[in-house]
Amino acid sequence: MRTRKRVKLGKHIVADPEICHGQPTFEGTRIMVKSVLYYVAQGKNWNWISKTYDGRIGRDEIGEAVGLASNALIEKTAK
């Protein structure tokens, strides 16, 4: 049986089967990208989001999550 390995999705984002069932998280945390994207979609200020997670993620990390989500949507709709 082949075991899945950690995949680096960006500079700050990883998918590791040992962390949060392989859902994308911010490296070194258990903060799921989908949770942060939910706050972004709700119009929350990125500084507020960072403070919500005790500063464990910052603007660069949030920006990367938004960019990756945007690219995924473009790829999905371009087919």
mmCIF file of the N, C-alpha and C atoms, coordinates in Angstrom:
data_MODEL
# 
_entry.id   MODEL 
# 
loop_
_atom_site.group_PDB 
_atom_site.id 
_atom_site.type_symbol 
_atom_site.label_atom_id 
_atom_site.label_alt_id 
_atom_site.label_comp_id 
_atom_site.label_asym_id 
_atom_site.label_entity_id 
_atom_site.label_seq_id 
_atom_site.pdbx_PDB_ins_code 
_atom_site.Cartn_x 
_atom_site.Cartn_y 
_atom_site.Cartn_z 
_atom_site.occupancy 
_atom_site.B_iso_or_equiv 
_atom_site.pdbx_formal_charge 
_atom_site.auth_seq_id 
_atom_site.auth_comp_id 
_atom_site.auth_asym_id 
_atom_site.auth_atom_id 
_atom_site.pdbx_PDB_model_num 
ATOM 1   N N  . MET A 1 1  ? 0.840   -1.179 0.000   1.00 0.00 ? 1  MET A N  1 
ATOM 2   C CA . MET A 1 1  ? 0.000   0.000  0.000   1.00 0.00 ? 1  MET A CA 1 
ATOM 3   C C  . MET A 1 1  ? 0.881   1.236  0.000   1.00 0.00 ? 1  MET A C  1 
ATOM 4   N N  . ARG A 1 2  ? 0.554   2.174  -0.852  1.00 0.00 ? 2  ARG A N  1 
ATOM 5   C CA . ARG A 1 2  ? 1.316   3.404  -0.969  1.00 0.00 ? 2  ARG A CA 1 
ATOM 6   C C  . ARG A 1 2  ? 0.824   4.435  0.036   1.00 0.00 ? 2  ARG A C  1 
ATOM 7   N N  . THR A 1 3  ? 1.736   5.062  0.761   1.00 0.00 ? 3  THR A N  1 
ATOM 8   C CA . THR A 1 3  ? 1.339   6.088  1.715   1.00 0.00 ? 3  THR A CA 1 
ATOM 9   C C  . THR A 1 3  ? 1.495   7.459  1.079   1.00 0.00 ? 3  THR A C  1 
ATOM 10  N N  . ARG A 1 4  ? 0.550   8.306  1.365   1.00 0.00 ? 4  ARG A N  1 
ATOM 11  C CA . ARG A 1 4  ? 0.601   9.679  0.863   1.00 0.00 ? 4  ARG A CA 1 
ATOM 12  C C  . ARG A 1 4  ? 1.617   10.468 1.664   1.00 0.00 ? 4  ARG A C  1 
ATOM 13  N N  . LYS A 1 5  ? 2.235   11.394 1.003   1.00 0.00 ? 5  LYS A N  1 
ATOM 14  C CA . LYS A 1 5  ? 3.236   12.234 1.654   1.00 0.00 ? 5  LYS A CA 1 
ATOM 15  C C  . LYS A 1 5  ? 2.791   13.676 1.661   1.00 0.00 ? 5  LYS A C  1 
ATOM 16  N N  . ARG A 1 6  ? 3.451   14.435 2.500   1.00 0.00 ? 6  ARG A N  1 
ATOM 17  C CA . ARG A 1 6  ? 3.205   15.863 2.601   1.00 0.00 ? 6  ARG A CA 1 
ATOM 18  C C  . ARG A 1 6  ? 3.476   16.533 1.251   1.00 0.00 ? 6  ARG A C  1 
ATOM 19  N N  . VAL A 1 7  ? 2.553   17.418 0.855   1.00 0.00 ? 7  VAL A N  1 
ATOM 20  C CA . VAL A 1 7  ? 2.680   18.148 -0.401  1.00 0.00 ? 7  VAL A CA 1 
ATOM 21  C C  . VAL A 1 7  ? 2.730   19.633 -0.088  1.00 0.00 ? 7  VAL A C  1 
ATOM 22  N N  . LYS A 1 8  ? 3.733   20.291 -0.600  1.00 0.00 ? 8  LYS A N  1 
ATOM 23  C CA . LYS A 1 8  ? 3.867   21.741 -0.427  1.00 0.00 ? 8  LYS A CA 1 
ATOM 24  C C  . LYS A 1 8  ? 3.074   22.395 -1.557  1.00 0.00 ? 8  LYS A C  1 
ATOM 25  N N  . LEU A 1 9  ? 2.018   23.118 -1.218  1.00 0.00 ? 9  LEU A N  1 
ATOM 26  C CA . LEU A 1 9  ? 1.142   23.738 -2.206  1.00 0.00 ? 9  LEU A CA 1 
ATOM 27  C C  . LEU A 1 9  ? 1.558   25.166 -2.529  1.00 0.00 ? 9  LEU A C  1 
ATOM 28  N N  . GLY A 1 10 ? 2.385   25.718 -1.693  1.00 0.00 ? 10 GLY A N  1 
ATOM 29  C CA . GLY A 1 10 ? 2.874   27.081 -1.858  1.00 0.00 ? 10 GLY A CA 1 
ATOM 30  C C  . GLY A 1 10 ? 3.984   27.319 -0.855  1.00 0.00 ? 10 GLY A C  1 
ATOM 31  N N  . LYS A 1 11 ? 4.382   28.545 -0.720  1.00 0.00 ? 11 LYS A N  1 
ATOM 32  C CA . LYS A 1 11 ? 5.444   28.877 0.237   1.00 0.00 ? 11 LYS A CA 1 
ATOM 33  C C  . LYS A 1 11 ? 4.998   28.622 1.671   1.00 0.00 ? 11 LYS A C  1 
ATOM 34  N N  . HIS A 1 12 ? 3.706   28.870 1.948   1.00 0.00 ? 12 HIS A N  1 
ATOM 35  C CA . HIS A 1 12 ? 3.185   28.796 3.322   1.00 0.00 ? 12 HIS A CA 1 
ATOM 36  C C  . HIS A 1 12 ? 2.129   27.722 3.532   1.00 0.00 ? 12 HIS A C  1 
ATOM 37  N N  . ILE A 1 13 ? 1.700   27.060 2.480   1.00 0.00 ? 13 ILE A N  1 
ATOM 38  C CA . ILE A 1 13 ? 0.558   26.150 2.566   1.00 0.00 ? 13 ILE A CA 1 
ATOM 39  C C  . ILE A 1 13 ? 0.981   24.729 2.204   1.00 0.00 ? 13 ILE A C  1 
ATOM 40  N N  . VAL A 1 14 ? 0.544   23.780 3.040   1.00 0.00 ? 14 VAL A N  1 
ATOM 41  C CA . VAL A 1 14 ? 0.879   22.372 2.830   1.00 0.00 ? 14 VAL A CA 1 
ATOM 42  C C  . VAL A 1 14 ? -0.373  21.501 2.985   1.00 0.00 ? 14 VAL A C  1 
ATOM 43  N N  . ALA A 1 15 ? -0.303  20.317 2.416   1.00 0.00 ? 15 ALA A N  1 
ATOM 44  C CA . ALA A 1 15 ? -1.323  19.291 2.649   1.00 0.00 ? 15 ALA A CA 1 
ATOM 45  C C  . ALA A 1 15 ? -0.567  18.068 3.145   1.00 0.00 ? 15 ALA A C  1 
ATOM 46  N N  . ASP A 1 16 ? -0.824  17.709 4.392   1.00 0.00 ? 16 ASP A N  1 
ATOM 47  C CA . ASP A 1 16 ? -0.116  16.600 5.032   1.00 0.00 ? 16 ASP A CA 1 
ATOM 48  C C  . ASP A 1 16 ? -1.154  15.628 5.567   1.00 0.00 ? 16 ASP A C  1 
ATOM 49  N N  . PRO A 1 17 ? -1.124  14.371 5.127   1.00 0.00 ? 17 PRO A N  1 
ATOM 50  C CA . PRO A 1 17 ? -2.125  13.410 5.589   1.00 0.00 ? 17 PRO A CA 1 
ATOM 51  C C  . PRO A 1 17 ? -2.126  13.203 7.107   1.00 0.00 ? 17 PRO A C  1 
ATOM 52  N N  . GLU A 1 18 ? -1.052  13.591 7.772   1.00 0.00 ? 18 GLU A N  1 
ATOM 53  C CA . GLU A 1 18 ? -0.961  13.456 9.228   1.00 0.00 ? 18 GLU A CA 1 
ATOM 54  C C  . GLU A 1 18 ? -1.559  14.653 9.965   1.00 0.00 ? 18 GLU A C  1 
ATOM 55  N N  . ILE A 1 19 ? -1.897  15.708 9.235   1.00 0.00 ? 19 ILE A N  1 
ATOM 56  C CA . ILE A 1 19 ? -2.429  16.931 9.848   1.00 0.00 ? 19 ILE A CA 1 
ATOM 57  C C  . ILE A 1 19 ? -3.784  17.256 9.229   1.00 0.00 ? 19 ILE A C  1 
ATOM 58  N N  . CYS A 1 20 ? -4.809  17.353 10.048  1.00 0.00 ? 20 CYS A N  1 
ATOM 59  C CA . CYS A 1 20 ? -6.165  17.720 9.621   1.00 0.00 ? 20 CYS A CA 1 
ATOM 60  C C  . CYS A 1 20 ? -6.647  16.884 8.432   1.00 0.00 ? 20 CYS A C  1 
ATOM 61  N N  . HIS A 1 21 ? -6.345  15.590 8.474   1.00 0.00 ? 21 HIS A N  1 
ATOM 62  C CA . HIS A 1 21 ? -6.807  14.638 7.450   1.00 0.00 ? 21 HIS A CA 1 
ATOM 63  C C  . HIS A 1 21 ? -6.383  15.030 6.043   1.00 0.00 ? 21 HIS A C  1 
ATOM 64  N N  . GLY A 1 22 ? -5.257  15.721 5.926   1.00 0.00 ? 22 GLY A N  1 
ATOM 65  C CA . GLY A 1 22 ? -4.737  16.083 4.614   1.00 0.00 ? 22 GLY A CA 1 
ATOM 66  C C  . GLY A 1 22 ? -5.314  17.354 4.017   1.00 0.00 ? 22 GLY A C  1 
ATOM 67  N N  . GLN A 1 23 ? -6.185  18.019 4.765   1.00 0.00 ? 23 GLN A N  1 
ATOM 68  C CA . GLN A 1 23 ? -6.716  19.293 4.279   1.00 0.00 ? 23 GLN A CA 1 
ATOM 69  C C  . GLN A 1 23 ? -5.578  20.320 4.225   1.00 0.00 ? 23 GLN A C  1 
ATOM 70  N N  . PRO A 1 24 ? -5.608  21.252 3.261   1.00 0.00 ? 24 PRO A N  1 
ATOM 71  C CA . PRO A 1 24 ? -4.565  22.275 3.213   1.00 0.00 ? 24 PRO A CA 1 
ATOM 72  C C  . PRO A 1 24 ? -4.555  23.122 4.498   1.00 0.00 ? 24 PRO A C  1 
ATOM 73  N N  . THR A 1 25 ? -3.377  23.267 5.061   1.00 0.00 ? 25 THR A N  1 
ATOM 74  C CA . THR A 1 25 ? -3.176  24.074 6.268   1.00 0.00 ? 25 THR A CA 1 
ATOM 75  C C  . THR A 1 25 ? -1.985  24.997 6.052   1.00 0.00 ? 25 THR A C  1 
ATOM 76  N N  . PHE A 1 26 ? -1.846  25.963 6.923   1.00 0.00 ? 26 PHE A N  1 
ATOM 77  C CA . PHE A 1 26 ? -0.681  26.839 6.894   1.00 0.00 ? 26 PHE A CA 1 
ATOM 78  C C  . PHE A 1 26 ? 0.460   26.109 7.588   1.00 0.00 ? 26 PHE A C  1 
ATOM 79  N N  . GLU A 1 27 ? 1.599   26.081 6.937   1.00 0.00 ? 27 GLU A N  1 
ATOM 80  C CA . GLU A 1 27 ? 2.735   25.316 7.429   1.00 0.00 ? 27 GLU A CA 1 
ATOM 81  C C  . GLU A 1 27 ? 3.059   25.654 8.878   1.00 0.00 ? 27 GLU A C  1 
ATOM 82  N N  . GLY A 1 28 ? 3.269   24.617 9.663   1.00 0.00 ? 28 GLY A N  1 
ATOM 83  C CA . GLY A 1 28 ? 3.609   24.778 11.071  1.00 0.00 ? 28 GLY A CA 1 
ATOM 84  C C  . GLY A 1 28 ? 2.419   25.017 11.976  1.00 0.00 ? 28 GLY A C  1 
ATOM 85  N N  . THR A 1 29 ? 1.207   24.965 11.407  1.00 0.00 ? 29 THR A N  1 
ATOM 86  C CA . THR A 1 29 ? -0.008  25.174 12.204  1.00 0.00 ? 29 THR A CA 1 
ATOM 87  C C  . THR A 1 29 ? -1.025  24.093 11.849  1.00 0.00 ? 29 THR A C  1 
ATOM 88  N N  . ARG A 1 30 ? -2.119  24.112 12.553  1.00 0.00 ? 30 ARG A N  1 
ATOM 89  C CA . ARG A 1 30 ? -3.274  23.284 12.199  1.00 0.00 ? 30 ARG A CA 1 
ATOM 90  C C  . ARG A 1 30 ? -4.408  24.191 11.728  1.00 0.00 ? 30 ARG A C  1 
ATOM 91  N N  . ILE A 1 31 ? -4.062  25.372 11.280  1.00 0.00 ? 31 ILE A N  1 
ATOM 92  C CA . ILE A 1 31 ? -5.054  26.328 10.777  1.00 0.00 ? 31 ILE A CA 1 
ATOM 93  C C  . ILE A 1 31 ? -5.383  25.936 9.336   1.00 0.00 ? 31 ILE A C  1 
ATOM 94  N N  . MET A 1 32 ? -6.644  25.593 9.113   1.00 0.00 ? 32 MET A N  1 
ATOM 95  C CA . MET A 1 32 ? -7.045  25.161 7.784   1.00 0.00 ? 32 MET A CA 1 
ATOM 96  C C  . MET A 1 32 ? -7.287  26.360 6.870   1.00 0.00 ? 32 MET A C  1 
ATOM 97  N N  . VAL A 1 33 ? -6.803  26.226 5.655   1.00 0.00 ? 33 VAL A N  1 
ATOM 98  C CA . VAL A 1 33 ? -6.928  27.288 4.662   1.00 0.00 ? 33 VAL A CA 1 
ATOM 99  C C  . VAL A 1 33 ? -8.398  27.624 4.426   1.00 0.00 ? 33 VAL A C  1 
ATOM 100 N N  . LYS A 1 34 ? -9.255  26.609 4.404   1.00 0.00 ? 34 LYS A N  1 
ATOM 101 C CA . LYS A 1 34 ? -10.671 26.873 4.137   1.00 0.00 ? 34 LYS A CA 1 
ATOM 102 C C  . LYS A 1 34 ? -11.298 27.760 5.216   1.00 0.00 ? 34 LYS A C  1 
ATOM 103 N N  . SER A 1 35 ? -10.829 27.667 6.440   1.00 0.00 ? 35 SER A N  1 
ATOM 104 C CA . SER A 1 35 ? -11.357 28.522 7.510   1.00 0.00 ? 35 SER A CA 1 
ATOM 105 C C  . SER A 1 35 ? -10.981 29.981 7.281   1.00 0.00 ? 35 SER A C  1 
ATOM 106 N N  . VAL A 1 36 ? -9.754  30.201 6.866   1.00 0.00 ? 36 VAL A N  1 
ATOM 107 C CA . VAL A 1 36 ? -9.297  31.570 6.600   1.00 0.00 ? 36 VAL A CA 1 
ATOM 108 C C  . VAL A 1 36 ? -10.012 32.131 5.373   1.00 0.00 ? 36 VAL A C  1 
ATOM 109 N N  . LEU A 1 37 ? -10.170 31.310 4.332   1.00 0.00 ? 37 LEU A N  1 
ATOM 110 C CA . LEU A 1 37 ? -10.881 31.769 3.140   1.00 0.00 ? 37 LEU A CA 1 
ATOM 111 C C  . LEU A 1 37 ? -12.337 32.109 3.453   1.00 0.00 ? 37 LEU A C  1 
ATOM 112 N N  . TYR A 1 38 ? -12.934 31.407 4.399   1.00 0.00 ? 38 TYR A N  1 
ATOM 113 C CA . TYR A 1 38 ? -14.296 31.728 4.817   1.00 0.00 ? 38 TYR A CA 1 
ATOM 114 C C  . TYR A 1 38 ? -14.348 33.163 5.371   1.00 0.00 ? 38 TYR A C  1 
ATOM 115 N N  . TYR A 1 39 ? -13.387 33.500 6.226   1.00 0.00 ? 39 TYR A N  1 
ATOM 116 C CA . TYR A 1 39 ? -13.347 34.853 6.780   1.00 0.00 ? 39 TYR A CA 1 
ATOM 117 C C  . TYR A 1 39 ? -13.106 35.903 5.697   1.00 0.00 ? 39 TYR A C  1 
ATOM 118 N N  . VAL A 1 40 ? -12.234 35.589 4.755   1.00 0.00 ? 40 VAL A N  1 
ATOM 119 C CA . VAL A 1 40 ? -11.987 36.513 3.643   1.00 0.00 ? 40 VAL A CA 1 
ATOM 120 C C  . VAL A 1 40 ? -13.280 36.732 2.868   1.00 0.00 ? 40 VAL A C  1 
ATOM 121 N N  . ALA A 1 41 ? -14.003 35.659 2.585   1.00 0.00 ? 41 ALA A N  1 
ATOM 122 C CA . ALA A 1 41 ? -15.264 35.754 1.848   1.00 0.00 ? 41 ALA A CA 1 
ATOM 123 C C  . ALA A 1 41 ? -16.309 36.564 2.611   1.00 0.00 ? 41 ALA A C  1 
ATOM 124 N N  . GLN A 1 42 ? -16.223 36.548 3.933   1.00 0.00 ? 42 GLN A N  1 
ATOM 125 C CA . GLN A 1 42 ? -17.148 37.323 4.761   1.00 0.00 ? 42 GLN A CA 1 
ATOM 126 C C  . GLN A 1 42 ? -16.764 38.804 4.827   1.00 0.00 ? 42 GLN A C  1 
ATOM 127 N N  . GLY A 1 43 ? -15.622 39.149 4.208   1.00 0.00 ? 43 GLY A N  1 
ATOM 128 C CA . GLY A 1 43 ? -15.176 40.545 4.178   1.00 0.00 ? 43 GLY A CA 1 
ATOM 129 C C  . GLY A 1 43 ? -14.385 40.972 5.402   1.00 0.00 ? 43 GLY A C  1 
ATOM 130 N N  . LYS A 1 44 ? -13.927 40.007 6.185   1.00 0.00 ? 44 LYS A N  1 
ATOM 131 C CA . LYS A 1 44 ? -13.148 40.344 7.385   1.00 0.00 ? 44 LYS A CA 1 
ATOM 132 C C  . LYS A 1 44 ? -11.799 40.939 6.972   1.00 0.00 ? 44 LYS A C  1 
ATOM 133 N N  . ASN A 1 45 ? -11.350 41.904 7.734   1.00 0.00 ? 45 ASN A N  1 
ATOM 134 C CA . ASN A 1 45 ? -10.053 42.535 7.522   1.00 0.00 ? 45 ASN A CA 1 
ATOM 135 C C  . ASN A 1 45 ? -8.952  41.520 7.772   1.00 0.00 ? 45 ASN A C  1 
ATOM 136 N N  . TRP A 1 46 ? -7.926  41.529 6.917   1.00 0.00 ? 46 TRP A N  1 
ATOM 137 C CA . TRP A 1 46 ? -6.860  40.537 7.051   1.00 0.00 ? 46 TRP A CA 1 
ATOM 138 C C  . TRP A 1 46 ? -6.118  40.677 8.372   1.00 0.00 ? 46 TRP A C  1 
ATOM 139 N N  . ASN A 1 47 ? -6.004  41.886 8.889   1.00 0.00 ? 47 ASN A N  1 
ATOM 140 C CA . ASN A 1 47 ? -5.375  42.062 10.210  1.00 0.00 ? 47 ASN A CA 1 
ATOM 141 C C  . ASN A 1 47 ? -6.232  41.411 11.291  1.00 0.00 ? 47 ASN A C  1 
ATOM 142 N N  . TRP A 1 48 ? -7.550  41.532 11.163  1.00 0.00 ? 48 TRP A N  1 
ATOM 143 C CA . TRP A 1 48 ? -8.457  40.887 12.112  1.00 0.00 ? 48 TRP A CA 1 
ATOM 144 C C  . TRP A 1 48 ? -8.283  39.365 12.051  1.00 0.00 ? 48 TRP A C  1 
ATOM 145 N N  . ILE A 1 49 ? -8.189  38.829 10.820  1.00 0.00 ? 49 ILE A N  1 
ATOM 146 C CA . ILE A 1 49 ? -8.008  37.382 10.660  1.00 0.00 ? 49 ILE A CA 1 
ATOM 147 C C  . ILE A 1 49 ? -6.719  36.945 11.334  1.00 0.00 ? 49 ILE A C  1 
ATOM 148 N N  . SER A 1 50 ? -5.650  37.674 11.109  1.00 0.00 ? 50 SER A N  1 
ATOM 149 C CA . SER A 1 50 ? -4.356  37.346 11.721  1.00 0.00 ? 50 SER A CA 1 
ATOM 150 C C  . SER A 1 50 ? -4.462  37.356 13.245  1.00 0.00 ? 50 SER A C  1 
ATOM 151 N N  . LYS A 1 51 ? -5.110  38.370 13.789  1.00 0.00 ? 51 LYS A N  1 
ATOM 152 C CA . LYS A 1 51 ? -5.272  38.459 15.249  1.00 0.00 ? 51 LYS A CA 1 
ATOM 153 C C  . LYS A 1 51 ? -6.132  37.318 15.778  1.00 0.00 ? 51 LYS A C  1 
ATOM 154 N N  . THR A 1 52 ? -7.138  36.901 14.996  1.00 0.00 ? 52 THR A N  1 
ATOM 155 C CA . THR A 1 52 ? -8.002  35.801 15.397  1.00 0.00 ? 52 THR A CA 1 
ATOM 156 C C  . THR A 1 52 ? -7.194  34.524 15.625  1.00 0.00 ? 52 THR A C  1 
ATOM 157 N N  . TYR A 1 53 ? -6.138  34.369 14.842  1.00 0.00 ? 53 TYR A N  1 
ATOM 158 C CA . TYR A 1 53 ? -5.270  33.201 14.971  1.00 0.00 ? 53 TYR A CA 1 
ATOM 159 C C  . TYR A 1 53 ? -3.978  33.545 15.717  1.00 0.00 ? 53 TYR A C  1 
ATOM 160 N N  . ASP A 1 54 ? -4.068  34.520 16.610  1.00 0.00 ? 54 ASP A N  1 
ATOM 161 C CA . ASP A 1 54 ? -2.963  34.909 17.490  1.00 0.00 ? 54 ASP A CA 1 
ATOM 162 C C  . ASP A 1 54 ? -1.680  35.232 16.725  1.00 0.00 ? 54 ASP A C  1 
ATOM 163 N N  . GLY A 1 55 ? -1.815  35.773 15.519  1.00 0.00 ? 55 GLY A N  1 
ATOM 164 C CA . GLY A 1 55 ? -0.667  36.177 14.727  1.00 0.00 ? 55 GLY A CA 1 
ATOM 165 C C  . GLY A 1 55 ? 0.131   35.022 14.128  1.00 0.00 ? 55 GLY A C  1 
ATOM 166 N N  . ARG A 1 56 ? -0.398  33.810 14.207  1.00 0.00 ? 56 ARG A N  1 
ATOM 167 C CA . ARG A 1 56 ? 0.332   32.649 13.654  1.00 0.00 ? 56 ARG A CA 1 
ATOM 168 C C  . ARG A 1 56 ? 0.336   32.649 12.133  1.00 0.00 ? 56 ARG A C  1 
ATOM 169 N N  . ILE A 1 57 ? -0.589  33.396 11.532  1.00 0.00 ? 57 ILE A N  1 
ATOM 170 C CA . ILE A 1 57 ? -0.546  33.635 10.092  1.00 0.00 ? 57 ILE A CA 1 
ATOM 171 C C  . ILE A 1 57 ? -0.636  35.137 9.878   1.00 0.00 ? 57 ILE A C  1 
ATOM 172 N N  . GLY A 1 58 ? -0.034  35.590 8.808   1.00 0.00 ? 58 GLY A N  1 
ATOM 173 C CA . GLY A 1 58 ? -0.029  37.018 8.511   1.00 0.00 ? 58 GLY A CA 1 
ATOM 174 C C  . GLY A 1 58 ? -0.596  37.291 7.128   1.00 0.00 ? 58 GLY A C  1 
ATOM 175 N N  . ARG A 1 59 ? -0.397  38.526 6.682   1.00 0.00 ? 59 ARG A N  1 
ATOM 176 C CA . ARG A 1 59 ? -0.921  38.952 5.391   1.00 0.00 ? 59 ARG A CA 1 
ATOM 177 C C  . ARG A 1 59 ? -0.351  38.125 4.233   1.00 0.00 ? 59 ARG A C  1 
ATOM 178 N N  . ASP A 1 60 ? 0.930   37.788 4.299   1.00 0.00 ? 60 ASP A N  1 
ATOM 179 C CA . ASP A 1 60 ? 1.538   36.990 3.226   1.00 0.00 ? 60 ASP A CA 1 
ATOM 180 C C  . ASP A 1 60 ? 0.861   35.631 3.102   1.00 0.00 ? 60 ASP A C  1 
ATOM 181 N N  . GLU A 1 61 ? 0.604   35.003 4.239   1.00 0.00 ? 61 GLU A N  1 
ATOM 182 C CA . GLU A 1 61 ? -0.030  33.698 4.237   1.00 0.00 ? 61 GLU A CA 1 
ATOM 183 C C  . GLU A 1 61 ? -1.461  33.778 3.718   1.00 0.00 ? 61 GLU A C  1 
ATOM 184 N N  . ILE A 1 62 ? -2.188  34.790 4.169   1.00 0.00 ? 62 ILE A N  1 
ATOM 185 C CA . ILE A 1 62 ? -3.573  34.968 3.732   1.00 0.00 ? 62 ILE A CA 1 
ATOM 186 C C  . ILE A 1 62 ? -3.607  35.262 2.235   1.00 0.00 ? 62 ILE A C  1 
ATOM 187 N N  . GLY A 1 63 ? -2.711  36.117 1.783   1.00 0.00 ? 63 GLY A N  1 
ATOM 188 C CA . GLY A 1 63 ? -2.633  36.447 0.360   1.00 0.00 ? 63 GLY A CA 1 
ATOM 189 C C  . GLY A 1 63 ? -2.346  35.224 -0.500  1.00 0.00 ? 63 GLY A C  1 
ATOM 190 N N  . GLU A 1 64 ? -1.455  34.377 -0.005  1.00 0.00 ? 64 GLU A N  1 
ATOM 191 C CA . GLU A 1 64 ? -1.157  33.160 -0.750  1.00 0.00 ? 64 GLU A CA 1 
ATOM 192 C C  . GLU A 1 64 ? -2.392  32.266 -0.840  1.00 0.00 ? 64 GLU A C  1 
ATOM 193 N N  . ALA A 1 65 ? -3.137  32.151 0.242   1.00 0.00 ? 65 ALA A N  1 
ATOM 194 C CA . ALA A 1 65 ? -4.353  31.328 0.235   1.00 0.00 ? 65 ALA A CA 1 
ATOM 195 C C  . ALA A 1 65 ? -5.359  31.870 -0.778  1.00 0.00 ? 65 ALA A C  1 
ATOM 196 N N  . VAL A 1 66 ? -5.545  33.166 -0.802  1.00 0.00 ? 66 VAL A N  1 
ATOM 197 C CA . VAL A 1 66 ? -6.476  33.786 -1.754  1.00 0.00 ? 66 VAL A CA 1 
ATOM 198 C C  . VAL A 1 66 ? -5.993  33.542 -3.185  1.00 0.00 ? 66 VAL A C  1 
ATOM 199 N N  . GLY A 1 67 ? -4.702  33.707 -3.411  1.00 0.00 ? 67 GLY A N  1 
ATOM 200 C CA . GLY A 1 67 ? -4.151  33.487 -4.743  1.00 0.00 ? 67 GLY A CA 1 
ATOM 201 C C  . GLY A 1 67 ? -4.297  32.060 -5.220  1.00 0.00 ? 67 GLY A C  1 
ATOM 202 N N  . LEU A 1 68 ? -4.014  31.102 -4.345  1.00 0.00 ? 68 LEU A N  1 
ATOM 203 C CA . LEU A 1 68 ? -4.164  29.692 -4.716  1.00 0.00 ? 68 LEU A CA 1 
ATOM 204 C C  . LEU A 1 68 ? -5.624  29.340 -4.992  1.00 0.00 ? 68 LEU A C  1 
ATOM 205 N N  . ALA A 1 69 ? -6.530  29.887 -4.187  1.00 0.00 ? 69 ALA A N  1 
ATOM 206 C CA . ALA A 1 69 ? -7.955  29.624 -4.401  1.00 0.00 ? 69 ALA A CA 1 
ATOM 207 C C  . ALA A 1 69 ? -8.405  30.241 -5.722  1.00 0.00 ? 69 ALA A C  1 
ATOM 208 N N  . SER A 1 70 ? -7.930  31.421 -6.018  1.00 0.00 ? 70 SER A N  1 
ATOM 209 C CA . SER A 1 70 ? -8.270  32.084 -7.270  1.00 0.00 ? 70 SER A CA 1 
ATOM 210 C C  . SER A 1 70 ? -7.765  31.283 -8.464  1.00 0.00 ? 70 SER A C  1 
ATOM 211 N N  . ASN A 1 71 ? -6.518  30.828 -8.387  1.00 0.00 ? 71 ASN A N  1 
ATOM 212 C CA . ASN A 1 71 ? -5.949  30.025 -9.472  1.00 0.00 ? 71 ASN A CA 1 
ATOM 213 C C  . ASN A 1 71 ? -6.723  28.728 -9.666  1.00 0.00 ? 71 ASN A C  1 
ATOM 214 N N  . ALA A 1 72 ? -7.120  28.104 -8.576  1.00 0.00 ? 72 ALA A N  1 
ATOM 215 C CA . ALA A 1 72 ? -7.880  26.850 -8.666  1.00 0.00 ? 72 ALA A CA 1 
ATOM 216 C C  . ALA A 1 72 ? -9.227  27.092 -9.343  1.00 0.00 ? 72 ALA A C  1 
ATOM 217 N N  . LEU A 1 73 ? -9.871  28.198 -9.028  1.00 0.00 ? 73 LEU A N  1 
ATOM 218 C CA . LEU A 1 73 ? -11.162 28.516 -9.640  1.00 0.00 ? 73 LEU A CA 1 
ATOM 219 C C  . LEU A 1 73 ? -10.996 28.797 -11.129 1.00 0.00 ? 73 LEU A C  1 
ATOM 220 N N  . ILE A 1 74 ? -9.959  29.541 -11.490 1.00 0.00 ? 74 ILE A N  1 
ATOM 221 C CA . ILE A 1 74 ? -9.703  29.840 -12.894 1.00 0.00 ? 74 ILE A CA 1 
ATOM 222 C C  . ILE A 1 74 ? -9.429  28.564 -13.669 1.00 0.00 ? 74 ILE A C  1 
ATOM 223 N N  . GLU A 1 75 ? -8.604  27.690 -13.098 1.00 0.00 ? 75 GLU A N  1 
ATOM 224 C CA . GLU A 1 75 ? -8.296  26.418 -13.764 1.00 0.00 ? 75 GLU A CA 1 
ATOM 225 C C  . GLU A 1 75 ? -9.561  25.574 -13.947 1.00 0.00 ? 75 GLU A C  1 
ATOM 226 N N  . LYS A 1 76 ? -10.401 25.559 -12.930 1.00 0.00 ? 76 LYS A N  1 
ATOM 227 C CA . LYS A 1 76 ? -11.619 24.734 -12.970 1.00 0.00 ? 76 LYS A CA 1 
ATOM 228 C C  . LYS A 1 76 ? -12.591 25.253 -14.038 1.00 0.00 ? 76 LYS A C  1 
ATOM 229 N N  . THR A 1 77 ? -12.706 26.561 -14.167 1.00 0.00 ? 77 THR A N  1 
ATOM 230 C CA . THR A 1 77 ? -13.665 27.125 -15.103 1.00 0.00 ? 77 THR A CA 1 
ATOM 231 C C  . THR A 1 77 ? -13.110 27.272 -16.522 1.00 0.00 ? 77 THR A C  1 
ATOM 232 N N  . ALA A 1 78 ? -11.796 27.127 -16.676 1.00 0.00 ? 78 ALA A N  1 
ATOM 233 C CA . ALA A 1 78 ? -11.174 27.254 -18.001 1.00 0.00 ? 78 ALA A CA 1 
ATOM 234 C C  . ALA A 1 78 ? -11.322 25.997 -18.851 1.00 0.00 ? 78 ALA A C  1 
ATOM 235 N N  . LYS A 1 79 ? -11.788 24.920 -18.246 1.00 0.00 ? 79 LYS A N  1 
ATOM 236 C CA . LYS A 1 79 ? -11.890 23.645 -18.981 1.00 0.00 ? 79 LYS A CA 1 
ATOM 237 C C  . LYS A 1 79 ? -13.075 23.604 -19.898 1.00 0.00 ? 79 LYS A C  1 
# 
